[in-house]
Amino acid sequence: MTILLIEDEPLVGKQLLKLVSQLEPAATLVGPLTSVQQVVEYLTHHRPDLVIADIQLADGVSFEAFRQVGLNTPVIFTTAYDEYAIRAFKLNSIDYLLKPIDPDELRAALAKFHRWQPSGADFADQFRVFLNQVAGVSPTPTYKRRFMAHHLRQIVPIPQEQVACFCRDELIFLHTADGQKLVTDYRTLDEVEELADPAQFFRANRQYLIGLEAISGYETHYTGKLIIRLKAPNNRLELAISKEKATAFRQWFEGNTASGLVR
């Protein structure tokens, strides 16, 4: 049996690969694939027996890849967003897992797959209806609403509103609104910046990506650069924005504050 894994969060991908390999030791695992483009390229030439798929990927939603290739393979969805999960479950009777993935729930989902043997034609028709239903699910770019990080021995989701900033210091760290400094598995700040909503996060410099909710204000330095003040307890962090980026920051911060995005 071949199982295709689709997941663009490095931390979650590693966990998923480990869990599935433990629960299905005889299966051949492919992936995790991380983008719609990779999924389309793979499924154009291969047909796995089962797909375990994140819904929101860096370059779109996995539904789009499935539509392009006419997938007729059972899918277990994984998602951090209840609205997608509930729709997938109700329309297809396909199981889903909410992140962070619970091993017992994954075990139950795989057991359901082994018990469930619909005819290929029936499943293909049912899945085609589902994909048509969600055809407009992502008309605009999608961004991460929760970011995975290490906390003690667990992998935990951090809502974007609770992210004070991401910091590059050899590794990529996530500072939470309550002052925790958590390790992530992101490779670069550029990678995080692509996943983050630009209305909620601003790339201050090569070291910091700051969250809108965490900013208490800013000061203008005599050199023309800006000194960013974060809300306590993260006000100990020293963040500066160059003179060249100062105008862009003011427009971003004041525009989004005026729109009521800062609470």
C-alpha positions as CSV (number, residue, x, y, z in Angstrom):
1,M,0.0,0.0,0.0
2,T,1.2,3.5,-0.9
3,I,0.3,6.5,1.3
4,L,0.9,10.0,0.0
5,L,1.5,12.6,2.7
6,I,0.8,16.3,2.0
7,E,1.9,18.9,4.6
8,D,3.8,22.2,4.3
9,E,4.5,22.7,8.0
10,P,8.0,21.1,8.5
11,L,7.3,20.3,12.1
12,V,3.9,18.7,11.5
13,G,5.3,16.9,8.4
14,K,8.0,15.2,10.5
15,Q,5.5,14.2,13.1
16,L,3.0,12.9,10.6
17,L,5.7,10.8,8.8
18,K,6.8,9.3,12.1
19,L,3.2,8.5,13.2
20,V,2.1,6.9,9.9
21,S,5.3,4.8,9.6
22,Q,4.6,3.5,13.1
23,L,0.9,2.7,12.4
24,E,1.4,1.4,8.9
25,P,4.9,-0.2,8.9
26,A,4.2,-2.2,5.8
27,A,3.1,0.8,3.7
28,T,5.3,2.8,1.3
29,L,5.2,6.5,2.4
30,V,5.7,9.3,-0.1
31,G,6.4,12.9,1.0
32,P,5.4,15.0,2.7
33,L,4.8,17.0,-0.4
34,T,4.5,20.7,0.4
35,S,2.8,22.5,-2.5
36,V,0.0,22.3,-4.9
37,Q,2.5,22.1,-7.8
38,Q,4.4,19.1,-6.2
39,V,1.1,17.3,-5.6
40,V,-0.1,17.8,-9.2
41,E,3.3,16.6,-10.5
42,Y,3.2,13.5,-8.4
43,L,-0.5,12.6,-8.9
44,T,-0.2,13.0,-12.7
45,H,2.0,9.9,-12.8
46,H,1.1,8.0,-9.7
47,R,-2.0,6.8,-7.9
48,P,-1.5,6.1,-4.2
49,D,-3.9,4.0,-2.2
50,L,-4.5,6.7,0.4
51,V,-3.8,10.4,0.7
52,I,-3.3,12.2,4.0
53,A,-3.5,15.8,3.1
54,D,-3.2,19.2,4.7
55,I,-5.8,21.5,3.2
56,Q,-4.0,24.9,3.2
57,L,-0.6,24.8,1.5
58,A,1.8,27.6,0.8
59,D,0.7,28.1,-2.8
60,G,-3.0,27.3,-2.4
61,V,-5.3,24.5,-1.2
62,S,-4.9,20.8,-1.8
63,F,-8.4,20.7,-3.3
64,E,-7.1,22.5,-6.4
65,A,-4.4,19.8,-7.0
66,F,-7.1,17.0,-6.6
67,R,-9.3,18.8,-9.1
68,Q,-6.5,19.1,-11.7
69,V,-5.6,15.5,-11.7
70,G,-9.1,14.0,-11.2
71,L,-8.2,12.2,-7.9
72,N,-10.3,9.2,-7.1
73,T,-8.3,8.0,-4.1
74,P,-9.6,8.1,-0.4
75,V,-8.4,11.2,1.5
76,I,-7.9,11.8,5.2
77,F,-7.8,15.6,5.6
78,T,-5.7,17.4,8.2
79,T,-6.4,21.0,9.0
80,A,-6.2,23.7,11.7
81,Y,-9.5,25.2,10.4
82,D,-12.8,23.6,11.5
83,E,-14.8,25.1,8.6
84,Y,-12.8,23.1,6.0
85,A,-12.8,19.9,8.1
86,I,-16.5,19.9,8.7
87,R,-17.3,20.5,5.0
88,A,-15.0,17.7,4.0
89,F,-16.5,15.3,6.6
90,K,-20.1,16.0,5.8
91,L,-19.8,15.9,2.0
92,N,-17.6,12.8,1.7
93,S,-17.7,10.8,4.9
94,I,-13.9,11.2,4.6
95,D,-12.2,11.4,8.0
96,Y,-10.3,14.4,9.1
97,L,-7.8,15.3,11.8
98,L,-7.5,18.7,13.5
99,K,-4.0,19.9,14.2
100,P,-2.0,19.2,16.3
101,I,-2.5,15.6,15.2
102,D,-3.4,13.2,17.9
103,P,-1.9,9.6,17.4
104,D,-5.1,7.9,18.6
105,E,-7.2,9.9,16.1
106,L,-4.8,9.1,13.3
107,R,-5.0,5.4,14.3
108,A,-8.8,5.5,14.2
109,A,-8.8,7.3,10.8
110,L,-6.5,4.7,9.3
111,A,-8.7,1.9,10.7
112,K,-11.7,3.6,9.1
113,F,-9.9,3.6,5.8
114,H,-9.2,-0.1,6.0
115,R,-12.9,-0.8,6.8
116,W,-14.2,1.5,4.1
117,Q,-14.3,-0.1,0.7
118,P,-16.5,2.0,-1.7
119,S,-16.4,1.2,-5.4
120,G,-14.0,3.3,-7.3
121,A,-16.8,4.7,-9.5
122,D,-19.0,5.7,-6.5
123,F,-16.1,7.3,-4.7
124,A,-15.0,9.2,-7.9
125,D,-18.5,10.7,-8.4
126,Q,-18.8,11.6,-4.7
127,F,-15.4,13.2,-4.6
128,R,-16.0,15.1,-7.8
129,V,-19.2,16.6,-6.2
130,F,-17.1,17.6,-3.2
131,L,-14.4,19.3,-5.2
132,N,-17.1,21.3,-7.2
133,Q,-18.6,22.4,-3.9
134,V,-15.3,23.8,-2.6
135,A,-14.2,25.2,-6.0
136,G,-14.4,28.7,-4.6
137,V,-13.0,28.0,-1.2
138,S,-9.8,30.0,-1.8
139,P,-10.4,32.8,-4.2
140,T,-7.6,34.9,-2.6
141,P,-4.2,33.9,-1.2
142,T,-4.4,31.9,1.9
143,Y,-2.1,32.5,4.9
144,K,-1.4,30.6,8.1
145,R,-3.7,31.4,11.0
146,R,-1.7,29.2,13.4
147,F,2.0,28.4,13.5
148,M,3.4,25.2,14.9
149,A,6.2,25.3,17.5
150,H,7.9,23.1,20.1
151,H,6.8,23.5,23.7
152,L,8.4,21.1,26.2
153,R,7.8,17.7,24.6
154,Q,4.8,18.7,22.5
155,I,4.1,20.3,19.2
156,V,1.6,23.2,19.8
157,P,-0.3,25.5,17.5
158,I,0.1,29.3,18.2
159,P,-2.7,31.5,16.8
160,Q,-1.3,34.4,14.8
161,E,-2.8,36.9,17.3
162,Q,-0.6,35.4,20.0
163,V,2.6,35.7,17.9
164,A,4.6,38.7,19.0
165,C,7.4,38.1,16.5
166,F,9.5,35.6,14.7
167,C,13.3,35.9,15.3
168,R,16.2,34.5,13.4
169,D,19.0,33.5,15.7
170,E,20.6,30.4,14.1
171,L,17.2,28.8,14.4
172,I,13.8,30.5,13.8
173,F,12.2,31.3,17.2
174,L,8.6,32.3,17.8
175,H,8.0,34.8,20.6
176,T,4.5,34.6,22.0
177,A,2.4,37.5,23.4
178,D,2.9,36.1,26.9
179,G,6.7,36.1,26.7
180,Q,7.5,32.5,25.7
181,K,10.3,31.8,23.2
182,L,9.6,28.7,21.3
183,V,11.6,26.8,18.7
184,T,10.1,26.3,15.2
185,D,11.2,24.1,12.4
186,Y,11.1,26.8,9.7
187,R,14.4,27.1,7.8
188,T,14.4,30.8,7.1
189,L,12.5,34.0,7.9
190,D,11.7,34.3,4.2
191,E,9.8,31.0,4.5
192,V,7.7,32.3,7.4
193,E,7.1,35.6,5.7
194,E,5.6,33.8,2.7
195,L,3.2,31.9,5.0
196,A,2.2,34.9,7.2
197,D,-0.6,37.3,6.4
198,P,1.0,40.6,5.3
199,A,-1.8,42.5,7.0
200,Q,-0.7,41.0,10.3
201,F,3.0,40.7,10.0
202,F,5.8,43.1,8.9
203,R,9.4,42.2,8.0
204,A,11.3,44.6,10.2
205,N,14.8,43.5,9.2
206,R,16.8,40.4,8.4
207,Q,16.3,39.2,12.0
208,Y,12.7,40.0,12.9
209,L,9.2,39.5,11.5
210,I,6.9,41.3,13.9
211,G,3.2,40.8,14.6
212,L,0.7,43.6,14.5
213,E,-1.0,42.7,17.7
214,A,2.2,42.9,19.7
215,I,3.2,46.5,18.8
216,S,2.4,49.2,21.3
217,G,3.9,52.0,19.2
218,Y,7.1,53.3,17.7
219,E,9.6,56.2,18.0
220,T,11.5,58.0,15.3
221,H,15.3,58.0,15.8
222,Y,17.3,61.1,14.8
223,T,18.9,59.0,12.0
224,G,15.5,58.5,10.5
225,K,15.1,54.8,11.5
226,L,12.2,53.7,13.7
227,I,12.4,52.1,17.1
228,I,9.6,49.6,17.5
229,R,8.1,49.2,21.0
230,L,6.4,45.9,21.8
231,K,3.8,45.3,24.5
232,A,5.0,43.7,27.7
233,P,6.5,41.3,28.4
234,N,8.2,41.4,25.0
235,N,9.2,45.1,25.4
236,R,12.7,43.9,26.3
237,L,13.3,43.1,22.7
238,E,15.1,45.7,20.6
239,L,13.6,46.1,17.2
240,A,14.7,48.7,14.7
241,I,13.5,49.5,11.1
242,S,15.8,51.2,8.7
243,K,15.2,54.7,7.3
244,E,14.5,53.1,3.9
245,K,11.7,50.9,5.3
246,A,10.3,53.5,7.7
247,T,7.6,54.9,5.3
248,A,6.4,51.4,4.4
249,F,6.1,50.5,8.1
250,R,4.1,53.6,8.9
251,Q,1.7,53.0,6.1
252,W,1.3,49.3,7.2
253,F,0.9,50.0,10.9
254,E,-1.3,53.1,10.7
255,G,-3.4,51.6,7.9
256,N,-4.1,48.4,9.7
257,T,-4.6,50.1,13.0
258,A,-7.2,52.4,11.4
259,S,-9.0,49.4,10.0
260,G,-9.5,48.1,13.5
261,L,-7.0,45.2,13.2
262,V,-5.2,46.1,16.4
263,R,-7.0,45.3,19.6
